[in-house]
Amino acid sequence: MSVGDYVYLYVSDERRVRFKTQVVAENCDRQDDKYWQEDAKGTTLYDPTYKLEYRDEYKGNELDDTILREHGFNGGGSILNPNYKNTELLDYIESVFSKKGYGHIIDDIVPQDKSRELVRKIIPILIRWAKQGLTTRTYDDLTKELGYERYSGIGKQLGYVDDVFKRLEELTQEKIPTLNALVKSKSTMLPSPGFSYVYTSYDDMTESEKKIFVMGLNKEAIEYEHWDWVLSTLGLTPSTIDTKASETAIRSGKFYGTGGEGEEHKKLKEYVYNHPEILGIKDVKERDLEHILLSGDRLDVYLVLNDGSKIAVEIKPSTSPDADVLRGLFQCVKYKTILDAEDKIHGEKANNSTILVIGGELSSENRKVQEVLGITVIENVKI
């Protein structure tokens, strides 16, 4: 054997290959003297040895003795004699390990089929939240993303998620941050008391201590760079925001509803202009329709508050297709950036915001986009 070689270990009492190891050092001194019944120094038992490190474990039945024989394994003779030249056998063993990954961990940890299904859905959702920096999601938000209006048993599945990560850490020696702190109670914006399953000291903390502790855990989750590895290693599909159809429509210029400015759009603009209180705004000093930014963009409604801050309001009528609403979300991102830039060149403090007003409701996918971008949206505005 040489450093870098993979070595598969056959477990005699189970009659199957179970472990995959790798040679990391050679010509090592043996360090198991205390287990010998007599002094073996000077004998072949004390010859320099190889150091193997654990790489993987397989618990299925595809590497059982009877199946290995179909690929050239020869029982006891194969155990005593190296099989490095038996390429058919080695290729078969490696193919089993390669396709396995660590997907079995969820099956090993989670006892019920329904819970396994939920855990396989929860982990990708939480990983997406971490990658998008979403730290104010609630148990209700997670429940809805799973397709339920109401689901009371989610705490148990979140406990299984932690168990899965700890087992994956144990097998791979990769430190994986917890994702459970991303999910919070709507009333306290902190994880529920059940979070003590993840960190036993959690319930003994004061509320301020919990906030600092959870903030630190979420920072670790957001900054962790190997979430894609976790997904692939567990055999899970990433959770994504499916806006492909809308993106295609926007990039092709086919994102409008009825075309041009419809009657509803015009009336909505005028209504918001005359009644900014529907936006929760009362201290308006100035207002404008079709206000032109220095980028040449036109704002549907432009408001200047008494404190000098500005608000750009983008209007989408109920006839707007999802693509146009998605475009409106990104317009809000652009408008805030431009308003801030205008303030900076004028030597003013930039303290501006944007609001998207729609005559209908956000689609589930656009709502996910809205949450990621942090855009304020007023829905179902009627005139």
Disulfide bonds with the S-S distance in Angstrom:
none
